C-alpha cells in the first residue's frame, strides 16, 4: 500500500489560514485554525494536517511536491 500524498492548495496569497476542513466538512472534523506564512521557499505545510500551501508563481509552483521537504515554518495561532 502506498501512502497518500497530503493535499496541495495553490494560493495567490502568502498568508493563509488552515483549519483542516474542506468543502462540506464540519469544523468539528478539523483542527484549530492556524495562520501560515509562505516564505522564500514558496510553500508552507500545516503542522496539524500536513496540507501544503503553494504560492502561485513562487519557486515551488509547478515543482514535484513529493521531492520538496516538509516546511512547517511560519505557523501562528
mmCIF file of the N, C-alpha and C atoms, coordinates in Angstrom:
data_MODEL
# 
_entry.id   MODEL 
# 
loop_
_atom_site.group_PDB 
_atom_site.id 
_atom_site.type_symbol 
_atom_site.label_atom_id 
_atom_site.label_alt_id 
_atom_site.label_comp_id 
_atom_site.label_asym_id 
_atom_site.label_entity_id 
_atom_site.label_seq_id 
_atom_site.pdbx_PDB_ins_code 
_atom_site.Cartn_x 
_atom_site.Cartn_y 
_atom_site.Cartn_z 
_atom_site.occupancy 
_atom_site.B_iso_or_equiv 
_atom_site.pdbx_formal_charge 
_atom_site.auth_seq_id 
_atom_site.auth_comp_id 
_atom_site.auth_asym_id 
_atom_site.auth_atom_id 
_atom_site.pdbx_PDB_model_num 
ATOM 1   N N  . UNK A 1 1  ? 0.844   -1.175 0.000   1.00 0.00 ? 1  UNK A N  1 
ATOM 2   C CA . UNK A 1 1  ? 0.000   0.000  0.000   1.00 0.00 ? 1  UNK A CA 1 
ATOM 3   C C  . UNK A 1 1  ? 0.887   1.236  0.000   1.00 0.00 ? 1  UNK A C  1 
ATOM 4   N N  . UNK A 1 2  ? 0.527   2.267  -0.786  1.00 0.00 ? 2  UNK A N  1 
ATOM 5   C CA . UNK A 1 2  ? 1.299   3.491  -0.841  1.00 0.00 ? 2  UNK A CA 1 
ATOM 6   C C  . UNK A 1 2  ? 0.654   4.549  0.035   1.00 0.00 ? 2  UNK A C  1 
ATOM 7   N N  . UNK A 1 3  ? 1.475   5.403  0.597   1.00 0.00 ? 3  UNK A N  1 
ATOM 8   C CA . UNK A 1 3  ? 0.972   6.482  1.442   1.00 0.00 ? 3  UNK A CA 1 
ATOM 9   C C  . UNK A 1 3  ? 0.335   7.546  0.564   1.00 0.00 ? 3  UNK A C  1 
ATOM 10  N N  . UNK A 1 4  ? -0.777  8.074  1.019   1.00 0.00 ? 4  UNK A N  1 
ATOM 11  C CA . UNK A 1 4  ? -1.462  9.120  0.273   1.00 0.00 ? 4  UNK A CA 1 
ATOM 12  C C  . UNK A 1 4  ? -0.724  10.438 0.479   1.00 0.00 ? 4  UNK A C  1 
ATOM 13  N N  . UNK A 1 5  ? -0.498  11.163 -0.614  1.00 0.00 ? 5  UNK A N  1 
ATOM 14  C CA . UNK A 1 5  ? 0.169   12.455 -0.532  1.00 0.00 ? 5  UNK A CA 1 
ATOM 15  C C  . UNK A 1 5  ? -0.769  13.482 0.100   1.00 0.00 ? 5  UNK A C  1 
ATOM 16  N N  . UNK A 1 6  ? -0.229  14.378 0.940   1.00 0.00 ? 6  UNK A N  1 
ATOM 17  C CA . UNK A 1 6  ? -1.067  15.429 1.514   1.00 0.00 ? 6  UNK A CA 1 
ATOM 18  C C  . UNK A 1 6  ? -1.656  16.318 0.417   1.00 0.00 ? 6  UNK A C  1 
ATOM 19  N N  . UNK A 1 7  ? -2.753  16.950 0.730   1.00 0.00 ? 7  UNK A N  1 
ATOM 20  C CA . UNK A 1 7  ? -3.413  17.851 -0.210  1.00 0.00 ? 7  UNK A CA 1 
ATOM 21  C C  . UNK A 1 7  ? -2.528  19.065 -0.484  1.00 0.00 ? 7  UNK A C  1 
ATOM 22  N N  . UNK A 1 8  ? -2.476  19.503 -1.735  1.00 0.00 ? 8  UNK A N  1 
ATOM 23  C CA . UNK A 1 8  ? -1.727  20.693 -2.125  1.00 0.00 ? 8  UNK A CA 1 
ATOM 24  C C  . UNK A 1 8  ? -2.729  21.731 -2.599  1.00 0.00 ? 8  UNK A C  1 
ATOM 25  N N  . UNK A 1 9  ? -2.638  22.923 -2.016  1.00 0.00 ? 9  UNK A N  1 
ATOM 26  C CA . UNK A 1 9  ? -3.521  24.027 -2.386  1.00 0.00 ? 9  UNK A CA 1 
ATOM 27  C C  . UNK A 1 9  ? -2.663  25.155 -2.930  1.00 0.00 ? 9  UNK A C  1 
ATOM 28  N N  . UNK A 1 10 ? -2.921  25.561 -4.154  1.00 0.00 ? 10 UNK A N  1 
ATOM 29  C CA . UNK A 1 10 ? -2.227  26.715 -4.740  1.00 0.00 ? 10 UNK A CA 1 
ATOM 30  C C  . UNK A 1 10 ? -2.981  27.970 -4.330  1.00 0.00 ? 10 UNK A C  1 
ATOM 31  N N  . UNK A 1 11 ? -2.241  29.001 -3.942  1.00 0.00 ? 11 UNK A N  1 
ATOM 32  C CA . UNK A 1 11 ? -2.857  30.224 -3.455  1.00 0.00 ? 11 UNK A CA 1 
ATOM 33  C C  . UNK A 1 11 ? -2.126  31.449 -3.988  1.00 0.00 ? 11 UNK A C  1 
ATOM 34  N N  . UNK A 1 12 ? -2.848  32.545 -4.152  1.00 0.00 ? 12 UNK A N  1 
ATOM 35  C CA . UNK A 1 12 ? -2.253  33.798 -4.601  1.00 0.00 ? 12 UNK A CA 1 
ATOM 36  C C  . UNK A 1 12 ? -1.759  34.637 -3.428  1.00 0.00 ? 12 UNK A C  1 
ATOM 37  N N  . UNK A 1 13 ? -2.089  34.234 -2.211  1.00 0.00 ? 13 UNK A N  1 
ATOM 38  C CA . UNK A 1 13 ? -1.721  34.985 -1.014  1.00 0.00 ? 13 UNK A CA 1 
ATOM 39  C C  . UNK A 1 13 ? -0.606  34.279 -0.251  1.00 0.00 ? 13 UNK A C  1 
ATOM 40  N N  . UNK A 1 14 ? 0.373   35.053 0.235   1.00 0.00 ? 14 UNK A N  1 
ATOM 41  C CA . UNK A 1 14 ? 1.470   34.472 1.016   1.00 0.00 ? 14 UNK A CA 1 
ATOM 42  C C  . UNK A 1 14 ? 1.044   34.180 2.456   1.00 0.00 ? 14 UNK A C  1 
ATOM 43  N N  . UNK A 1 15 ? -0.087  34.696 2.899   1.00 0.00 ? 15 UNK A N  1 
ATOM 44  C CA . UNK A 1 15 ? -0.607  34.436 4.249   1.00 0.00 ? 15 UNK A CA 1 
ATOM 45  C C  . UNK A 1 15 ? -1.905  33.658 4.085   1.00 0.00 ? 15 UNK A C  1 
ATOM 46  N N  . UNK A 1 16 ? -1.947  32.466 4.655   1.00 0.00 ? 16 UNK A N  1 
ATOM 47  C CA . UNK A 1 16 ? -3.111  31.594 4.512   1.00 0.00 ? 16 UNK A CA 1 
ATOM 48  C C  . UNK A 1 16 ? -3.567  31.098 5.883   1.00 0.00 ? 16 UNK A C  1 
ATOM 49  N N  . UNK A 1 17 ? -4.789  30.626 5.947   1.00 0.00 ? 17 UNK A N  1 
ATOM 50  C CA . UNK A 1 17 ? -5.337  30.029 7.170   1.00 0.00 ? 17 UNK A CA 1 
ATOM 51  C C  . UNK A 1 17 ? -5.720  28.595 6.870   1.00 0.00 ? 17 UNK A C  1 
ATOM 52  N N  . UNK A 1 18 ? -5.518  27.716 7.850   1.00 0.00 ? 18 UNK A N  1 
ATOM 53  C CA . UNK A 1 18 ? -5.887  26.313 7.691   1.00 0.00 ? 18 UNK A CA 1 
ATOM 54  C C  . UNK A 1 18 ? -6.605  25.855 8.957   1.00 0.00 ? 18 UNK A C  1 
ATOM 55  N N  . UNK A 1 19 ? -7.736  25.179 8.761   1.00 0.00 ? 19 UNK A N  1 
ATOM 56  C CA . UNK A 1 19 ? -8.449  24.599 9.906   1.00 0.00 ? 19 UNK A CA 1 
ATOM 57  C C  . UNK A 1 19 ? -8.684  23.104 9.700   1.00 0.00 ? 19 UNK A C  1 
ATOM 58  N N  . UNK A 1 20 ? -8.078  22.548 8.662   1.00 0.00 ? 20 UNK A N  1 
ATOM 59  C CA . UNK A 1 20 ? -8.152  21.116 8.429   1.00 0.00 ? 20 UNK A CA 1 
ATOM 60  C C  . UNK A 1 20 ? -9.429  20.626 7.793   1.00 0.00 ? 20 UNK A C  1 
ATOM 61  N N  . UNK A 1 21 ? -10.355 21.520 7.499   1.00 0.00 ? 21 UNK A N  1 
ATOM 62  C CA . UNK A 1 21 ? -11.596 21.082 6.865   1.00 0.00 ? 21 UNK A CA 1 
ATOM 63  C C  . UNK A 1 21 ? -11.574 21.441 5.385   1.00 0.00 ? 21 UNK A C  1 
ATOM 64  N N  . UNK A 1 22 ? -12.505 20.910 4.688   1.00 0.00 ? 22 UNK A N  1 
ATOM 65  C CA . UNK A 1 22 ? -12.650 21.199 3.273   1.00 0.00 ? 22 UNK A CA 1 
ATOM 66  C C  . UNK A 1 22 ? -14.109 21.467 2.976   1.00 0.00 ? 22 UNK A C  1 
ATOM 67  N N  . UNK A 1 23 ? -14.441 21.622 1.717   1.00 0.00 ? 23 UNK A N  1 
ATOM 68  C CA . UNK A 1 23 ? -15.827 21.881 1.337   1.00 0.00 ? 23 UNK A CA 1 
ATOM 69  C C  . UNK A 1 23 ? -16.760 20.769 1.840   1.00 0.00 ? 23 UNK A C  1 
ATOM 70  N N  . UNK A 1 24 ? -17.792 21.169 2.530   1.00 0.00 ? 24 UNK A N  1 
ATOM 71  C CA . UNK A 1 24 ? -18.794 20.220 3.006   1.00 0.00 ? 24 UNK A CA 1 
ATOM 72  C C  . UNK A 1 24 ? -18.436 19.492 4.287   1.00 0.00 ? 24 UNK A C  1 
ATOM 73  N N  . UNK A 1 25 ? -17.285 19.769 4.870   1.00 0.00 ? 25 UNK A N  1 
ATOM 74  C CA . UNK A 1 25 ? -16.890 19.114 6.118   1.00 0.00 ? 25 UNK A CA 1 
ATOM 75  C C  . UNK A 1 25 ? -17.160 20.041 7.301   1.00 0.00 ? 25 UNK A C  1 
ATOM 76  N N  . UNK A 1 26 ? -17.750 19.521 8.363   1.00 0.00 ? 26 UNK A N  1 
ATOM 77  C CA . UNK A 1 26 ? -17.996 20.368 9.534   1.00 0.00 ? 26 UNK A CA 1 
ATOM 78  C C  . UNK A 1 26 ? -16.692 20.704 10.254  1.00 0.00 ? 26 UNK A C  1 
ATOM 79  N N  . UNK A 1 27 ? -16.659 21.866 10.899  1.00 0.00 ? 27 UNK A N  1 
ATOM 80  C CA . UNK A 1 27 ? -15.460 22.322 11.606  1.00 0.00 ? 27 UNK A CA 1 
ATOM 81  C C  . UNK A 1 27 ? -15.030 21.342 12.687  1.00 0.00 ? 27 UNK A C  1 
ATOM 82  N N  . UNK A 1 28 ? -15.958 20.586 13.233  1.00 0.00 ? 28 UNK A N  1 
ATOM 83  C CA . UNK A 1 28 ? -15.632 19.625 14.295  1.00 0.00 ? 28 UNK A CA 1 
ATOM 84  C C  . UNK A 1 28 ? -14.684 18.530 13.810  1.00 0.00 ? 28 UNK A C  1 
ATOM 85  N N  . UNK A 1 29 ? -14.589 18.319 12.514  1.00 0.00 ? 29 UNK A N  1 
ATOM 86  C CA . UNK A 1 29 ? -13.698 17.294 11.982  1.00 0.00 ? 29 UNK A CA 1 
ATOM 87  C C  . UNK A 1 29 ? -12.309 17.834 11.663  1.00 0.00 ? 29 UNK A C  1 
ATOM 88  N N  . UNK A 1 30 ? -12.092 19.121 11.887  1.00 0.00 ? 30 UNK A N  1 
ATOM 89  C CA . UNK A 1 30 ? -10.814 19.735 11.554  1.00 0.00 ? 30 UNK A CA 1 
ATOM 90  C C  . UNK A 1 30 ? -9.902  19.879 12.759  1.00 0.00 ? 30 UNK A C  1 
ATOM 91  N N  . UNK A 1 31 ? -9.134  20.944 12.773  1.00 0.00 ? 31 UNK A N  1 
ATOM 92  C CA . UNK A 1 31 ? -8.209  21.258 13.860  1.00 0.00 ? 31 UNK A CA 1 
ATOM 93  C C  . UNK A 1 31 ? -8.307  22.748 14.152  1.00 0.00 ? 31 UNK A C  1 
ATOM 94  N N  . UNK A 1 32 ? -7.670  23.240 15.212  1.00 0.00 ? 32 UNK A N  1 
ATOM 95  C CA . UNK A 1 32 ? -7.719  24.682 15.474  1.00 0.00 ? 32 UNK A CA 1 
ATOM 96  C C  . UNK A 1 32 ? -7.195  25.463 14.266  1.00 0.00 ? 32 UNK A C  1 
ATOM 97  N N  . UNK A 1 33 ? -7.819  26.590 13.989  1.00 0.00 ? 33 UNK A N  1 
ATOM 98  C CA . UNK A 1 33 ? -7.391  27.410 12.851  1.00 0.00 ? 33 UNK A CA 1 
ATOM 99  C C  . UNK A 1 33 ? -6.011  27.996 13.132  1.00 0.00 ? 33 UNK A C  1 
ATOM 100 N N  . UNK A 1 34 ? -5.123  27.825 12.180  1.00 0.00 ? 34 UNK A N  1 
ATOM 101 C CA . UNK A 1 34 ? -3.786  28.408 12.261  1.00 0.00 ? 34 UNK A CA 1 
ATOM 102 C C  . UNK A 1 34 ? -3.556  29.256 11.019  1.00 0.00 ? 34 UNK A C  1 
ATOM 103 N N  . UNK A 1 35 ? -2.753  30.289 11.188  1.00 0.00 ? 35 UNK A N  1 
ATOM 104 C CA . UNK A 1 35 ? -2.366  31.142 10.069  1.00 0.00 ? 35 UNK A CA 1 
ATOM 105 C C  . UNK A 1 35 ? -0.927  30.820 9.728   1.00 0.00 ? 35 UNK A C  1 
ATOM 106 N N  . UNK A 1 36 ? -0.669  30.658 8.443   1.00 0.00 ? 36 UNK A N  1 
ATOM 107 C CA . UNK A 1 36 ? 0.637   30.251 7.955   1.00 0.00 ? 36 UNK A CA 1 
ATOM 108 C C  . UNK A 1 36 ? 1.176   31.300 6.994   1.00 0.00 ? 36 UNK A C  1 
ATOM 109 N N  . UNK A 1 37 ? 2.475   31.522 7.040   1.00 0.00 ? 37 UNK A N  1 
ATOM 110 C CA . UNK A 1 37 ? 3.133   32.492 6.163   1.00 0.00 ? 37 UNK A CA 1 
ATOM 111 C C  . UNK A 1 37 ? 4.053   31.750 5.200   1.00 0.00 ? 37 UNK A C  1 
ATOM 112 N N  . UNK A 1 38 ? 3.810   31.928 3.905   1.00 0.00 ? 38 UNK A N  1 
ATOM 113 C CA . UNK A 1 38 ? 4.672   31.337 2.886   1.00 0.00 ? 38 UNK A CA 1 
ATOM 114 C C  . UNK A 1 38 ? 5.889   32.244 2.740   1.00 0.00 ? 38 UNK A C  1 
ATOM 115 N N  . UNK A 1 39 ? 7.081   31.652 2.843   1.00 0.00 ? 39 UNK A N  1 
ATOM 116 C CA . UNK A 1 39 ? 8.302   32.448 2.774   1.00 0.00 ? 39 UNK A CA 1 
ATOM 117 C C  . UNK A 1 39 ? 8.995   32.272 1.421   1.00 0.00 ? 39 UNK A C  1 
ATOM 118 N N  . UNK A 1 40 ? 10.302  32.514 1.382   1.00 0.00 ? 40 UNK A N  1 
ATOM 119 C CA . UNK A 1 40 ? 11.053  32.475 0.124   1.00 0.00 ? 40 UNK A CA 1 
ATOM 120 C C  . UNK A 1 40 ? 11.100  31.099 -0.525  1.00 0.00 ? 40 UNK A C  1 
ATOM 121 N N  . UNK A 1 41 ? 10.721  30.043 0.214   1.00 0.00 ? 41 UNK A N  1 
ATOM 122 C CA . UNK A 1 41 ? 10.671  28.705 -0.378  1.00 0.00 ? 41 UNK A CA 1 
ATOM 123 C C  . UNK A 1 41 ? 9.461   28.538 -1.297  1.00 0.00 ? 41 UNK A C  1 
ATOM 124 N N  . UNK A 1 42 ? 8.461   29.387 -1.123  1.00 0.00 ? 42 UNK A N  1 
ATOM 125 C CA . UNK A 1 42 ? 7.284   29.358 -1.989  1.00 0.00 ? 42 UNK A CA 1 
ATOM 126 C C  . UNK A 1 42 ? 6.200   28.414 -1.541  1.00 0.00 ? 42 UNK A C  1 
ATOM 127 N N  . UNK A 1 43 ? 6.350   27.807 -0.361  1.00 0.00 ? 43 UNK A N  1 
ATOM 128 C CA . UNK A 1 43 ? 5.319   26.916 0.155   1.00 0.00 ? 43 UNK A CA 1 
ATOM 129 C C  . UNK A 1 43 ? 5.451   26.801 1.665   1.00 0.00 ? 43 UNK A C  1 
ATOM 130 N N  . UNK A 1 44 ? 4.382   26.321 2.292   1.00 0.00 ? 44 UNK A N  1 
ATOM 131 C CA . UNK A 1 44 ? 4.388   26.045 3.726   1.00 0.00 ? 44 UNK A CA 1 
ATOM 132 C C  . UNK A 1 44 ? 3.428   24.890 3.978   1.00 0.00 ? 44 UNK A C  1 
ATOM 133 N N  . UNK A 1 45 ? 3.757   24.054 4.968   1.00 0.00 ? 45 UNK A N  1 
ATOM 134 C CA . UNK A 1 45 ? 2.915   22.911 5.326   1.00 0.00 ? 45 UNK A CA 1 
ATOM 135 C C  . UNK A 1 45 ? 2.235   23.177 6.659   1.00 0.00 ? 45 UNK A C  1 
ATOM 136 N N  . UNK A 1 46 ? 0.972   22.789 6.761   1.00 0.00 ? 46 UNK A N  1 
ATOM 137 C CA . UNK A 1 46 ? 0.251   22.892 8.024   1.00 0.00 ? 46 UNK A CA 1 
ATOM 138 C C  . UNK A 1 46 ? 0.810   21.840 8.982   1.00 0.00 ? 46 UNK A C  1 
ATOM 139 N N  . UNK A 1 47 ? 1.155   22.265 10.177  1.00 0.00 ? 47 UNK A N  1 
ATOM 140 C CA . UNK A 1 47 ? 1.707   21.353 11.170  1.00 0.00 ? 47 UNK A CA 1 
ATOM 141 C C  . UNK A 1 47 ? 0.698   20.374 11.735  1.00 0.00 ? 47 UNK A C  1 
ATOM 142 N N  . UNK A 1 48 ? -0.596  20.662 11.566  1.00 0.00 ? 48 UNK A N  1 
ATOM 143 C CA . UNK A 1 48 ? -1.635  19.756 12.052  1.00 0.00 ? 48 UNK A CA 1 
ATOM 144 C C  . UNK A 1 48 ? -1.987  18.680 11.035  1.00 0.00 ? 48 UNK A C  1 
ATOM 145 N N  . UNK A 1 49 ? -2.311  19.098 9.819   1.00 0.00 ? 49 UNK A N  1 
ATOM 146 C CA . UNK A 1 49 ? -2.871  18.151 8.850   1.00 0.00 ? 49 UNK A CA 1 
ATOM 147 C C  . UNK A 1 49 ? -1.961  17.886 7.651   1.00 0.00 ? 49 UNK A C  1 
ATOM 148 N N  . UNK A 1 50 ? -0.798  18.516 7.599   1.00 0.00 ? 50 UNK A N  1 
ATOM 149 C CA . UNK A 1 50 ? 0.171   18.348 6.514   1.00 0.00 ? 50 UNK A CA 1 
ATOM 150 C C  . UNK A 1 50 ? -0.290  18.909 5.174   1.00 0.00 ? 50 UNK A C  1 
ATOM 151 N N  . UNK A 1 51 ? -1.413  19.617 5.152   1.00 0.00 ? 51 UNK A N  1 
ATOM 152 C CA . UNK A 1 51 ? -1.855  20.246 3.908   1.00 0.00 ? 51 UNK A CA 1 
ATOM 153 C C  . UNK A 1 51 ? -0.764  21.235 3.485   1.00 0.00 ? 51 UNK A C  1 
ATOM 154 N N  . UNK A 1 52 ? -0.441  21.256 2.204   1.00 0.00 ? 52 UNK A N  1 
ATOM 155 C CA . UNK A 1 52 ? 0.616   22.136 1.691   1.00 0.00 ? 52 UNK A CA 1 
ATOM 156 C C  . UNK A 1 52 ? -0.007  23.280 0.906   1.00 0.00 ? 52 UNK A C  1 
ATOM 157 N N  . UNK A 1 53 ? 0.442   24.490 1.215   1.00 0.00 ? 53 UNK A N  1 
ATOM 158 C CA . UNK A 1 53 ? 0.002   25.687 0.505   1.00 0.00 ? 53 UNK A CA 1 
ATOM 159 C C  . UNK A 1 53 ? 1.173   26.175 -0.343  1.00 0.00 ? 53 UNK A C  1 
ATOM 160 N N  . UNK A 1 54 ? 0.934   26.311 -1.646  1.00 0.00 ? 54 UNK A N  1 
ATOM 161 C CA . UNK A 1 54 ? 1.977   26.698 -2.599  1.00 0.00 ? 54 UNK A CA 1 
ATOM 162 C C  . UNK A 1 54 ? 1.594   28.038 -3.205  1.00 0.00 ? 54 UNK A C  1 
ATOM 163 N N  . UNK A 1 55 ? 2.521   28.991 -3.153  1.00 0.00 ? 55 UNK A N  1 
ATOM 164 C CA . UNK A 1 55 ? 2.282   30.321 -3.702  1.00 0.00 ? 55 UNK A CA 1 
ATOM 165 C C  . UNK A 1 55 ? 2.314   30.259 -5.225  1.00 0.00 ? 55 UNK A C  1 
ATOM 166 N N  . UNK A 1 56 ? 1.237   30.704 -5.857  1.00 0.00 ? 56 UNK A N  1 
ATOM 167 C CA . UNK A 1 56 ? 1.164   30.722 -7.319  1.00 0.00 ? 56 UNK A CA 1 
ATOM 168 C C  . UNK A 1 56 ? 2.254   31.638 -7.861  1.00 0.00 ? 56 UNK A C  1 
ATOM 169 N N  . UNK A 1 57 ? 3.062   31.122 -8.764  1.00 0.00 ? 57 UNK A N  1 
ATOM 170 C CA . UNK A 1 57 ? 4.150   31.881 -9.355  1.00 0.00 ? 57 UNK A CA 1 
ATOM 171 C C  . UNK A 1 57 ? 5.425   31.860 -8.525  1.00 0.00 ? 57 UNK A C  1 
ATOM 172 N N  . UNK A 1 58 ? 5.378   31.213 -7.355  1.00 0.00 ? 58 UNK A N  1 
ATOM 173 C CA . UNK A 1 58 ? 6.552   31.127 -6.489  1.00 0.00 ? 58 UNK A CA 1 
ATOM 174 C C  . UNK A 1 58 ? 7.476   30.006 -6.910  1.00 0.00 ? 58 UNK A C  1 
ATOM 175 N N  . UNK A 1 59 ? 8.610   29.865 -6.215  1.00 0.00 ? 59 UNK A N  1 
ATOM 176 C CA . UNK A 1 59 ? 9.604   28.861 -6.598  1.00 0.00 ? 59 UNK A CA 1 
ATOM 177 C C  . UNK A 1 59 ? 9.106   27.419 -6.530  1.00 0.00 ? 59 UNK A C  1 
ATOM 178 N N  . UNK A 1 60 ? 8.107   27.133 -5.715  1.00 0.00 ? 60 UNK A N  1 
ATOM 179 C CA . UNK A 1 60 ? 7.612   25.754 -5.599  1.00 0.00 ? 60 UNK A CA 1 
ATOM 180 C C  . UNK A 1 60 ? 6.434   25.470 -6.527  1.00 0.00 ? 60 UNK A C  1 
ATOM 181 N N  . UNK A 1 61 ? 5.909   26.500 -7.170  1.00 0.00 ? 61 UNK A N  1 
ATOM 182 C CA . UNK A 1 61 ? 4.761   26.325 -8.062  1.00 0.00 ? 61 UNK A CA 1 
ATOM 183 C C  . UNK A 1 61 ? 5.211   25.557 -9.294  1.00 0.00 ? 61 UNK A C  1 
ATOM 184 N N  . UNK A 1 62 ? 4.593   24.427 -9.541  1.00 0.00 ? 62 UNK A N  1 
ATOM 185 C CA . UNK A 1 62 ? 4.943   23.599 -10.683 1.00 0.00 ? 62 UNK A CA 1 
ATOM 186 C C  . UNK A 1 62 ? 6.014   22.561 -10.374 1.00 0.00 ? 62 UNK A C  1 
ATOM 187 N N  . UNK A 1 63 ? 6.594   22.622 -9.175  1.00 0.00 ? 63 UNK A N  1 
ATOM 188 C CA . UNK A 1 63 ? 7.622   21.654 -8.789  1.00 0.00 ? 63 UNK A CA 1 
ATOM 189 C C  . UNK A 1 63 ? 6.978   20.329 -8.402  1.00 0.00 ? 63 UNK A C  1 
ATOM 190 N N  . UNK A 1 64 ? 7.761   19.274 -8.427  1.00 0.00 ? 64 UNK A N  1 
ATOM 191 C CA . UNK A 1 64 ? 7.294   17.968 -7.958  1.00 0.00 ? 64 UNK A CA 1 
ATOM 192 C C  . UNK A 1 64 ? 7.217   18.043 -6.431  1.00 0.00 ? 64 UNK A C  1 
ATOM 193 N N  . UNK A 1 65 ? 6.018   18.171 -5.897  1.00 0.00 ? 65 UNK A N  1 
ATOM 194 C CA . UNK A 1 65 ? 5.820   18.380 -4.462  1.00 0.00 ? 65 UNK A CA 1 
ATOM 195 C C  . UNK A 1 65 ? 6.359   17.225 -3.623  1.00 0.00 ? 65 UNK A C  1 
ATOM 196 N N  . UNK A 1 66 ? 6.389   16.029 -4.183  1.00 0.00 ? 66 UNK A N  1 
ATOM 197 C CA . UNK A 1 66 ? 6.888   14.881 -3.426  1.00 0.00 ? 66 UNK A CA 1 
ATOM 198 C C  . UNK A 1 66 ? 8.399   14.958 -3.202  1.00 0.00 ? 66 UNK A C  1 
ATOM 199 N N  . UNK A 1 67 ? 9.080   15.817 -3.955  1.00 0.00 ? 67 UNK A N  1 
ATOM 200 C CA . UNK A 1 67 ? 10.525  15.970 -3.818  1.00 0.00 ? 67 UNK A CA 1 
ATOM 201 C C  . UNK A 1 67 ? 10.920  17.095 -2.863  1.00 0.00 ? 67 UNK A C  1 
ATOM 202 N N  . UNK A 1 68 ? 9.949   17.907 -2.447  1.00 0.00 ? 68 UNK A N  1 
ATOM 203 C CA . UNK A 1 68 ? 10.234  19.020 -1.546  1.00 0.00 ? 68 UNK A CA 1 
ATOM 204 C C  . UNK A 1 68 ? 10.120  18.567 -0.096  1.00 0.00 ? 68 UNK A C  1 
ATOM 205 N N  . UNK A 1 69 ? 11.033  19.009 0.765   1.00 0.00 ? 69 UNK A N  1 
ATOM 206 C CA . UNK A 1 69 ? 10.962  18.611 2.180   1.00 0.00 ? 69 UNK A CA 1 
ATOM 207 C C  . UNK A 1 69 ? 9.793   19.287 2.893   1.00 0.00 ? 69 UNK A C  1 
ATOM 208 N N  . UNK A 1 70 ? 9.374   18.726 4.024   1.00 0.00 ? 70 UNK A N  1 
ATOM 209 C CA . UNK A 1 70 ? 8.342   19.359 4.840   1.00 0.00 ? 70 UNK A CA 1 
ATOM 210 C C  . UNK A 1 70 ? 8.841   20.732 5.263   1.00 0.00 ? 70 UNK A C  1 
ATOM 211 N N  . UNK A 1 71 ? 7.933   21.694 5.254   1.00 0.00 ? 71 UNK A N  1 
ATOM 212 C CA . UNK A 1 71 ? 8.298   23.047 5.614   1.00 0.00 ? 71 UNK A CA 1 
ATOM 213 C C  . UNK A 1 71 ? 7.180   23.667 6.453   1.00 0.00 ? 71 UNK A C  1 
ATOM 214 N N  . UNK A 1 72 ? 7.130   23.339 7.775   1.00 0.00 ? 72 UNK A N  1 
ATOM 215 C CA . UNK A 1 72 ? 6.050   23.823 8.610   1.00 0.00 ? 72 UNK A CA 1 
ATOM 216 C C  . UNK A 1 72 ? 6.323   25.180 9.255   1.00 0.00 ? 72 UNK A C  1 
ATOM 217 N N  . UNK A 1 73 ? 7.361   25.879 8.861   1.00 0.00 ? 73 UNK A N  1 
ATOM 218 C CA . UNK A 1 73 ? 7.694   27.166 9.465   1.00 0.00 ? 73 UNK A CA 1 
ATOM 219 C C  . UNK A 1 73 ? 6.602   28.199 9.187   1.00 0.00 ? 73 UNK A C  1 
ATOM 220 N N  . UNK A 1 74 ? 6.504   29.174 10.061  1.00 0.00 ? 74 UNK A N  1 
ATOM 221 C CA . UNK A 1 74 ? 5.596   30.293 9.828   1.00 0.00 ? 74 UNK A CA 1 
ATOM 222 C C  . UNK A 1 74 ? 4.218   30.120 10.399  1.00 0.00 ? 74 UNK A C  1 
ATOM 223 N N  . UNK A 1 75 ? 3.990   29.110 11.209  1.00 0.00 ? 75 UNK A N  1 
ATOM 224 C CA . UNK A 1 75 ? 2.658   28.887 11.781  1.00 0.00 ? 75 UNK A CA 1 
ATOM 225 C C  . UNK A 1 75 ? 2.438   29.787 12.982  1.00 0.00 ? 75 UNK A C  1 
ATOM 226 N N  . UNK A 1 76 ? 1.243   30.319 13.078  1.00 0.00 ? 76 UNK A N  1 
ATOM 227 C CA . UNK A 1 76 ? 0.849   31.077 14.261  1.00 0.00 ? 76 UNK A CA 1 
ATOM 228 C C  . UNK A 1 76 ? -0.633  30.873 14.507  1.00 0.00 ? 76 UNK A C  1 
ATOM 229 N N  . UNK A 1 77 ? -1.042  31.059 15.752  1.00 0.00 ? 77 UNK A N  1 
ATOM 230 C CA . UNK A 1 77 ? -2.470  30.892 16.084  1.00 0.00 ? 77 UNK A CA 1 
ATOM 231 C C  . UNK A 1 77 ? -3.110  32.243 16.158  1.00 0.00 ? 77 UNK A C  1 
# 
